């Protein structure tokens, strides 16, 4: 799974990425600071089962802190986008190539409206236009891939009796489209099963729906601390009207707090509404942190960065953390480690899906599972729940 951080130049996109991953990147007040994509690891944070069960975990593929699981997620900061990117404007082709395999997109917008469509300073730009233009650029990008040779492609599907979903998914496999994505888009719109009957309007409607399914977007309303309440309320309301989650965000505040915590000056957990000073600060440092506390944390409850990541993973992508164990009584693996591994699986996943995630052989030889909380045997039709602890039972090789 990969989450892409996208947006036009000069909105704080790279600052958001750096705050989320602590990867040092070029951050500057001019367009196209990011030319080559930056890749890092961020963390989705969830309550850990040990907080409820009173155990102490030995995490192997995640981190544990203050009763929470920090689950690693790959993040990519792509080149800034400008209108006309799908036609090659700006770094358009580079931008679009970089987000090909992203499971979800975090669209960073300037909530103050002080950067225009090209990322240049201005005073009166509507952030909603940025949301619309990102949709449009991705739509036309996918349309360009699909429409190339569409008539011959559609005829071949019909004449050869090919499965529509499989054919289109294969054609768009380079941007991570699955058969399930295509099926959902086709049936959601009620399009004809014969693609030769699709009109240009049908094709564009299909592309828009496919983008919504395959590249879901959450809005990080960045620089929120410099935006008026009325501006933010309008952006959240209008964004919600277009089907988006909009989170007020201050990436620069989060980056400052994360760096201060890494240096040992403060105790700060990403997503928290406050921090604790651990050692003496200079007057300048103390003033900067107090401003963050007053202007950001007290106003919004957090910097918003971690909320964006968590909601992208758990709400937008509808993923759930599940913990496999070998001993359902001690909650351990074969080496005695307590809840050592966690996997993010789509809602609706089954124990067999978890078995395949752990190891292909375990999935192939799956017999049944045991829910460690209830100590009850469950079959492969059981739907896993958030923070389930599961023992997989399989046949011997």
N, C-alpha and C positions, 0 to 999 in steps of 0.2 A: 504494500500500500504506500502511496506517495501523495502528499498534499502539496499543491502548488500555491505559491504566494504571488499574486498577480496585481496589476494596476498600471496606471500611466506613470510617467516619470514625476519625481518630486513630491510624492504623497507620503513618503515614509515607508515604502515597501521594504527596502533593504534594512531599515531600522527595525521593522517588525520582525523580519527574518532573523536578524542578529539577536534581538531580544528573546526570541523563541528558542534559539539554538545555541547562543553564545559563540557562534562562528564569527570571527572577525571578517567583515566585508567592507568594501569601499562605500562610504556614506558621504554624499556631497550634495550641495544644492544646485545641481545642474542636470539636464536630461541625460539619460543613458549612462548613468554611473555603472549600472550592471549591464555588461555585454555578454560575458560568459555566465551561464547559470551557476549559482552557488548552491551547494547541496550540504545539508546537515541533518542532525537528528534533534527532534523536539520530543516532548512527552505529553501524552494524554493522561490526565490525573483522575483517579477514581477511588472511592472508599475501598479499603482493603478488607477482605473477610476476617482477618485477624483482629481488627478493631471490635468486631462483634463476637468473635469466638474466643478471644483472650489468648491467642497464640503469638509466637514470634517467628516470622518467616525467615527463610534463607534464600532470598531472590537470586536467580541466576540469569534471567533474561529481561529483568526490569529492575527498578529501584524502589525502595521502601522508605518512607519518611513520614513521621507523625501520623501513623494510621492510614496512610494513603499509598496507593500503588502508582508509580510513575512509569507509564508504559511507552516504550520508544516508538516513534513514528518518523518515517523519512519525510523531509521537507525540502522543497526546491524553490529558490528565489529566481524567477525568470526575468529576462530583459523587459524593460518598460515598454508599454503598449501605447500606440497613438492611433487615432482614427485612420483607416485605410491600411491597417497592418496586413490584412488578408491579401492585399494587392502588392505587398512588399514595402509599404512606407515605413520609415523609421527602421527599427530592427524587427519588423513584423514577422518575417519568415522564421527568424531565430526564436522569437517569442513563441510562436505557435508550435514549432518543433519541440521546444523545451517542455511544453505542457501536455504532450501527446499521451503519456501514460499516467497522468495525475488522476487519482480517484476522486478528488474534490479540490475546489479552488477557494482560497481565501482572497477576496477582492478588497484590497486596501484603497479606500477613498479618502480624500481630504474633506473632512466634515465641515471645515470652515468655509469652503468655496473659494479659497484664495490661490488655486492653481487652475489654469485653463485646460482645455482639451489636449493641448500639446505639452502640458506640464510646466508652463511658464507662469510667473507670478501675475496675479490679477486680484480684483476685489470682489467681483460678483459672478461667480460661476456656480451653476446648480449641480451638486454632486449626483443628483439623479440621472443627469445626462451621461455621467461616467458609467453608471450601472447599465444603462441602455446600450451604450456603445460597446461595452465589453460583450454583452449578449450578441450584438450584431456582428462583431468581428469573429467570434467563435462560430456563429451560425453560418456565415459566408465561407469561413475556412472549411467547415465540414461539408457544406454544399458543394464547394469547389472540388473536393475529393470525390464525392459521390456522383456528381453530375457529369464528370468526365467519362464520356462513352456510355452514358446512362441508357440510351435507347437500345444499343446493342446488348448491353448487360441485362436489361429488363427482358428483352426478347429471348435471350439465352436461358434465363431462369424459367420462363414459360415453356419454351420448346423442349428443354431437357427435363422438365418436371422437377426442378431443384427446389429444395426447401427454402422459402423466401428468407426466413430469419437467419438460416445458416449462411446463405449466399451473401447477404448484406453484411453480416457480422464478419465474414472472412474478408470481404472487400475493405472493411473499416477496422480490421484487427490492429493496424498500425497505430490507432489512437485509443486502443483498449476497449473497443465496443464488443459486447458479448451477444449471443443469441437471445438471452433473456432481456437485454436492453432493447433490442430490435422488436421482439415480440410485444413488450410493454408499450412501446411507442406506436406500433402498427395497430394493435388492438385498442389502445387508449383513444386513438383518433378515429377508429372505425374505417381504416383505409382498405381498399379492395385487395384481395389476396393475389390478384394478377397485377404485377407492377407496371405492365404496359398500359394499364388504364389510369395510372397516376398522372394528374395534371401537374403543371409547374407549381401551382398553389399547394397541392398535396405534398409534393416533394419538399417544399420549404417548410410546411407545417410539420412534416416528419422530422426534418433536421432540427427544428427548434425544440421539439419534444425530446428527441434523442439527446440533444445537448443538456436539457434539463435533467434527464435521467443519468446520463453517463458522466457529466461534468457538473455536478451540483455545486452551487456557489453560496458562500456565507460572506456577509459584508462586515469588514472591520472599519467602523467610522472613526478613522484616525484623527489625531490632533483634537480630540473631543474636548480637552480641557481649555482649548482656545476658541471653542464654538459656543454660541449662545444657546440657552435651553430651547428656545423656539426653533432654532436651526436643527438641533438634534431630534426634537420631537417630530418635526416634519419629515426628516430623513428616515426615522424609524417607522413612522406611520406609512409613508409612501412606499418604502422598501417592503414593508410587510404586505402592502397591497399588491405588490408584484410577486409575492410568495417567498420573500427573503427573510432570513434572520439577520438583524442589524445590531451590532454590539458597539457601544461607545468605547473607544480605545485610545490609549496614549502609549505608543510604542517607545517613545524616548524615555518616558517615566519607567517603564518596565525594564528597559535596557540599563538605565542608571541603577535601579534596585538590584538587578541580577549581578551587575558588575561589583557593586558594593558588597553583596553577599559573598560572591566568589573571593573577594579580597579579605573577607573576614570582618568587615566593619559592622555589618548588620546580620541579624537572623531574619531571613525572608523566604517564605515558601511561595512560588509562583501561584497567582490566583488569590492570595491572601488580601485582606483589607487593611493590613497594617504591617509594621516591621518593628524589630527591637534592636536598638543600638548596642553593640557589644564592646566597642573600644572607642577611645577619644577621637573626635573628628575636628578638622579645622573649622573655623567659623563659616567659611564658604561652603564646605561640604555639608555642615549641619543645616545651613539655610536652604541649600538645594533639596535636601531630603525632606525638610519640613514643608517646603512648597509642594512637593509631590504628595505628602500626606494630606495637606489642606485642599489643594486644587484638584487632585485626582482621586485619591483613595477615599476621602470622606465624601466627595461628591458622587462618585460612581460605585463605590464599594470595592473596586479593584482597578487595575490598569486596563482590564478588558482583554489583554493578550491571551492569557490562559483560558479565559472563558471562550474565546473564539476557537481555540484549538480543541477544547473539550467538546464544544457543541458541534464542531465539524465532524469529529470522530463518532460521538455517541448519538447525536441527534440527526445530523445531515446524512451521514453514512450508515446510521443505525447499526453500529457495531456494539458488541457486548464482550466484556472480559470473562474468560472462563479458565479455571485452574485445573489441569489434569494432575492426578496423584496415583500412586501405586497402592498405597495403604490408606483406605478410606476412613480408618479409625484414628490413625496418627497424623493423617493429612500429609504424608511424606512420599518422596520418591524412593527408589531402591537404595539410595545412599543415606537415607534418613533426613534429607533436607525438607523442611516444612514449606509447602506451597512454593516450590522453586520456580515454576514457570507459569506464565499467563499468556493466553492467545486471544487476539481480537477476532471475533467471528460475526458474520451478519446475523441479525435477528432472524429467528426461524431455523437456525442451524441445528443439527442433530448430533448425538454422540458419535455417530460414524464420521460426520464432517470433522469433528474434533480429532478423532483417531487419525484421519488422513493428514490433518494439520501437524500432528505430532510426528508421524512417520507413515509413509506409503504402505509398508507391510502391515502396520497396525490397522490401517483402514481396510485393507483387503481381507484380513483375517478376523475382523470385528465380529464378536458374538453378541455382547450386550454391555451395558454400563451400570454403574452403581452411583447413585446420588449420595455423596458423602455427608450431606446435611441430614437427609432423612434415612440413610442406610437402606434405601429401597432400590431394587433392581429396576432399571428402565430400559426400554427397547430403542431401536434406531429411529422410531417415529416420535420419540420424546423431543420436544423443542426446548433447547437450552435457554436458561434465564441469566440475567445479569449477575455476575459473581458466582455462578454455579461452580461447585467443586466436584469433579467427576473422575471415577476410576473406570478405565477401559478394560474390558475382559476380552481376550482374543484367543483363537486356537493356536496351538503350537505349530511352528513352521514345519 
